[in-house]
Amino acid sequence: MKLHAFVAMPFGVKPDAQGNPIDFNRVYAMLIKPALEEAGLEVFRADEEQRAGDIRADMFQELLMADLVLADLSVDNPNVWYELGVRHALRARGVILIQSGRDKQPFDIYTDRKLRYRLKDGKPDPAFLKEDRKLIADMARATLRAWHGRKVSPVYALLPNLEEPDWKRLRSGDAREFWERHDEWSARIERARDEDRPGDVLVLADEAPVTALRVEARLSAGEALRQGQHFDFALEQFDQALVFDPLNAFALRQKGICLQRLGRVSEARDLYRKQLRQDPDDAEAWSLLGRLAKDSWTAAWRLPGSSPEQMRADAAYEDALLRESIECYLTAFRKAPSHFYSGINALTLIHLYQHLKGEDRRFHALAPQVAGGVRWSASSERRLEQRFWAAATLGDLAVLAGDPEDVRQAYKEAIVHATGDWFALDSIQSQLRLLADLGFHPANVQAGMETFERAMRRLRPPEKAWQPQRVFLFSGHMMDAARRRDPRFPLAMEASAAAAIGAALDAQSAGPDDLAITQGAAGGDLLFAEACIARGVRVQLMLPLAEPEFIEVSILASMNGAEWRKRFLALRDHPLCLPPCIMPKALGPLPRDHEGRSAANPFVRCNLWMLYTSLALGVQRTRFICFWNGARGDGPGGTDHMYREVKRRTGQVSWIDTRTLLAALPQAPEAKPHGLPPNTPAEGDTP
């Protein structure tokens, strides 16, 4: 989805300071709008709002949410100055100023950089039009790329402690269309998250209409991918969110977690420390730094094949890492006394330190103080979603300083609040197993483990979702239509095409542990899917259109369309074929611009949908097979688009060059220049 620009400028013909008329509608149509569109922006001007009602509600919403505001200050128009002032009050950055020649500069913006464009007879000067368009486009790109800390608004520049408002808190009820679009989009994001479909979330994130929503969607997608343990792909989402909002604390912390899980511990540590230099009171960052040190300490002694005695000796030897973790957790708890998670971790590690190294004077008086703080903090917790963790913390306290009966009673109280969450119970079990490995308070730890084991026997362990060993993503030419002038996939090539696709799958030992993703169009897609079924590979069809429309456009339009339709329906109903994913149903209608026109192509969108779905299952698992002549397609969303997208992300590409197969046919037709009329208006190279 394109970024969004709002243009504040006069309408119609207005005189400049010397009385010379300027046709601002011509300036907008000939200069400003084309320049901003060249910079990749969707452009909106206040007079384009045609609905009845108070136009100010929509204007305020645009000034708040737009990625960029361009103000034309060629004349002293009150509306333009008012709109510029509103934007400066709402946002610290994202403004560019332009003007035609004016001698006197207003004091309030005297020192601000302004781009001058040239006029002739009150309209953009044809001799300089191309150059001025480029200057505005370049300025727009530079402003959008500018360092986040550079504040162009004099309000925020001169009041450094002023913070931008949360855009959601300034939601205007009168700007109904914008918020209806937002709510529908947000509901689809949440549904995709609930159904654990991060690929859907990623497509919707690309379609977010403004930066604020784009950041929110990237964070949602990243979190879903992180929870699915796809840390490399999750990291990409957090990095993209940070491009738009470099100081977003949540994104920075999540990026650190991904780096840590990927084994890039030094990078994660540097990130947390950098964040703490910016905000020394960030308790979450201190806690994550403590977790990093704790995990490093645990990894140093919990080695495969080590005896209990050896583990305990190694754990004691690595006391420096243990002390580092304690200090970080303690700092987090001091910064935020309600953060009982940090408090109980600090206290548990203090007890382990004393267990391994003996009494230590520095912890003698501290431990009871921390225990009292943790007890108060956990006992004061009122958030329903935190009730289990707060009660489990009281159980942890009993493990440290109570007896087995205290432990049983406290953990039984916690289990009441777990509401059948197997993962929550298993998390406490994991901590108890760590204590057991070090021989810490064996009776108390055993009582806790028995309590949780008994509760977990009543629950059905969650079934681990099937994960493919590899994901074969396919895109390729459709079977030619009868009237195609430049043969690309004629009927005579079907047998050799099927053999080449089968060979590509055999070369990678495709089998029952794998998944295949394609659209299912006549030709390459169906040959690929049939070859996968023959090898026991599960197939996921992902249709860009509702099934009847897809059959009409992508199956019946080809040579022998009726026969291809029978094969499509047989494939769809095969036991190894998963229920088809229908894009309009899963992702909703195509996004639209301000003028109600479609802002996306269904085949381009479906290519990205398939790619994101595959990558969400694991970047290293994705294998792309393309059946292609290397040329641009007849329309958007073809194999060349998919090839470029996959090549940009992963090198796992197998290209079956259809020109070789075509040349091998008896009496192969002479190649004709590419770009002749396509089979159907919507076909392209769609799979």
JORA-V161249 format. One line per field, one symbol per residue. psi: psi as a letter, one per 40 degrees, with the letter a starting at -180 (. if undefined). Layout:
psi = ???
This chain:
psi = hiihhhhhiiiahiiadeehihgdddddddcdddddddefihhhideeheiiahddddddddddeidhhhhhfdighdddddddddddddieafhihiiahidhhiddfdeihihhiiihfeihhddeddddddddddddddddeihdehhehddddegdehiiihddefhhddgdddddddddddddddddddefgdddddddddehdidddddddddddddddddefgddddddddddddddgeehdddddddddddddeegddddddddddddddgeegddddddddddddddddddegihehiddddddddddfdddddddddddddddddgeegdddddddddddddddddeihhddeddddddddddddddddehehdeeddddddddddddddfaidddddddddddddeefegddddddddddddddddefhgddddddddddddddddeihhhhhihhidihhhiiiiihiidehdghdgideeddddddddddddddefhaeeiihhidfihbdddddddddddeehihhhhheiidddddddeddeihfddddddddddddeidehihihhddddeaiiiiadeeiheihdddddddddddddddehdeehhhhigieeiiieiifadddddddddddieghhhhhedddddeihfhihhiiieihididedafh.
